[in-house]
Amino acid sequence: KYLSEDELSDECKNLLLTLPKERGWLVSHIYNYQGFWIAPRLLQGVIACQQQFQAQDSDIILVTTPKSGTTWLKSLLFVLVNRAKYPIFQQTHPLFINNPHDLVPFLELKLYSDGRVPDFSSFTSPRLLSTHLPFASLPKSVQHSTTKLVYLCRNPRDTFISLWHFSNNLKLDHTDVNSMEEMFHLFCKGVAIYGPFWNHVLDYWKQSIEKPNKVLFLMYEEIKDQPKIQLKRLAEFLECPFSIEEENCGVVDEILKMCSFQNLSKLEVNTNGKLSSGEENKIFFRRGEVGDWKNYFTVEMSEKLNHVIQQKFQGSGLRF
Ligand code: A3P
């Protein structure tokens, strides 16, 4: 469970008083901590995770900006890495009865969310974990170990639209919908949970170039476009490549099918279940398509975000 603002430690409450704040998407304000934006109720989990998490060399950590396809990649990672332990053709596979967020838990949003040391005793090696933290804010032990980081990025236009829907869905009072115009203005200024989006993406992009064995940079659109190639790339990066026999038996296709939007979104656990933090599992499955932003953006919005993207990503080698 997340802490309420009243339940935060005095240390956290005092820290919040010193941090820059802006209008939030879900709560009245979000705060700039270490250069990224975070909701107050999440701050204690972030700090606890930074101070206490001890990475193991064999850990695999999935890193994303919110709404870039985390749920999808969690499912692919889990099924891929555990395919010896949980054979994929079995009806009793854990993916069919658990939401991917329960199979690959968030560090700061779940395991450390109440500020206490979590119990890792039920994890088997390699531990599959996830985070939205920017590279510079990762727990030091992650940076100093051989822990592998899988980074997933998505076109900022679709990420924005997905985030706008998600935040409206999470609002308890659905009548009080965030105006798209106001949220878009904030997003373009970099004010979005774990944002600025560009800083998050660029930092991991640079790391993936400098340390290709440590950080794998994946794109949502590329997985949609070339799923087999990208899944094989992921398997090789994680040092669990597909054997010729597996390829011949259709294992790659089967994993993609199991983790497809069509399959996951129809499972009972994902239509009626809830996360321990209270969110309904179904809000993680909306459309799962590329280019939905075209159904929402005005010409002015397109021009404005194009300009920001051009400014922020020019010279990086990344194109959106
Ligand atoms: P849309 O809102 O554009 O539909 P996250 O998992 O990071 O919260 O991202 C959620 C986005 O990923 C949503 O995008 C959701 O529909 C999409 N998504 C969820 N499962 C997916 C899957 N199996 N394949 C493709 N996209 C998926």
Residues whose N, C-alpha, C, O or C-beta is under 5 A from the ligand:
A	BS01	A3P	T65 P66 K67 S68 G69 T70 T71 W72 D158 S162 C259 S260 F261 L264 F284 F285 R286 R287 G288 E289
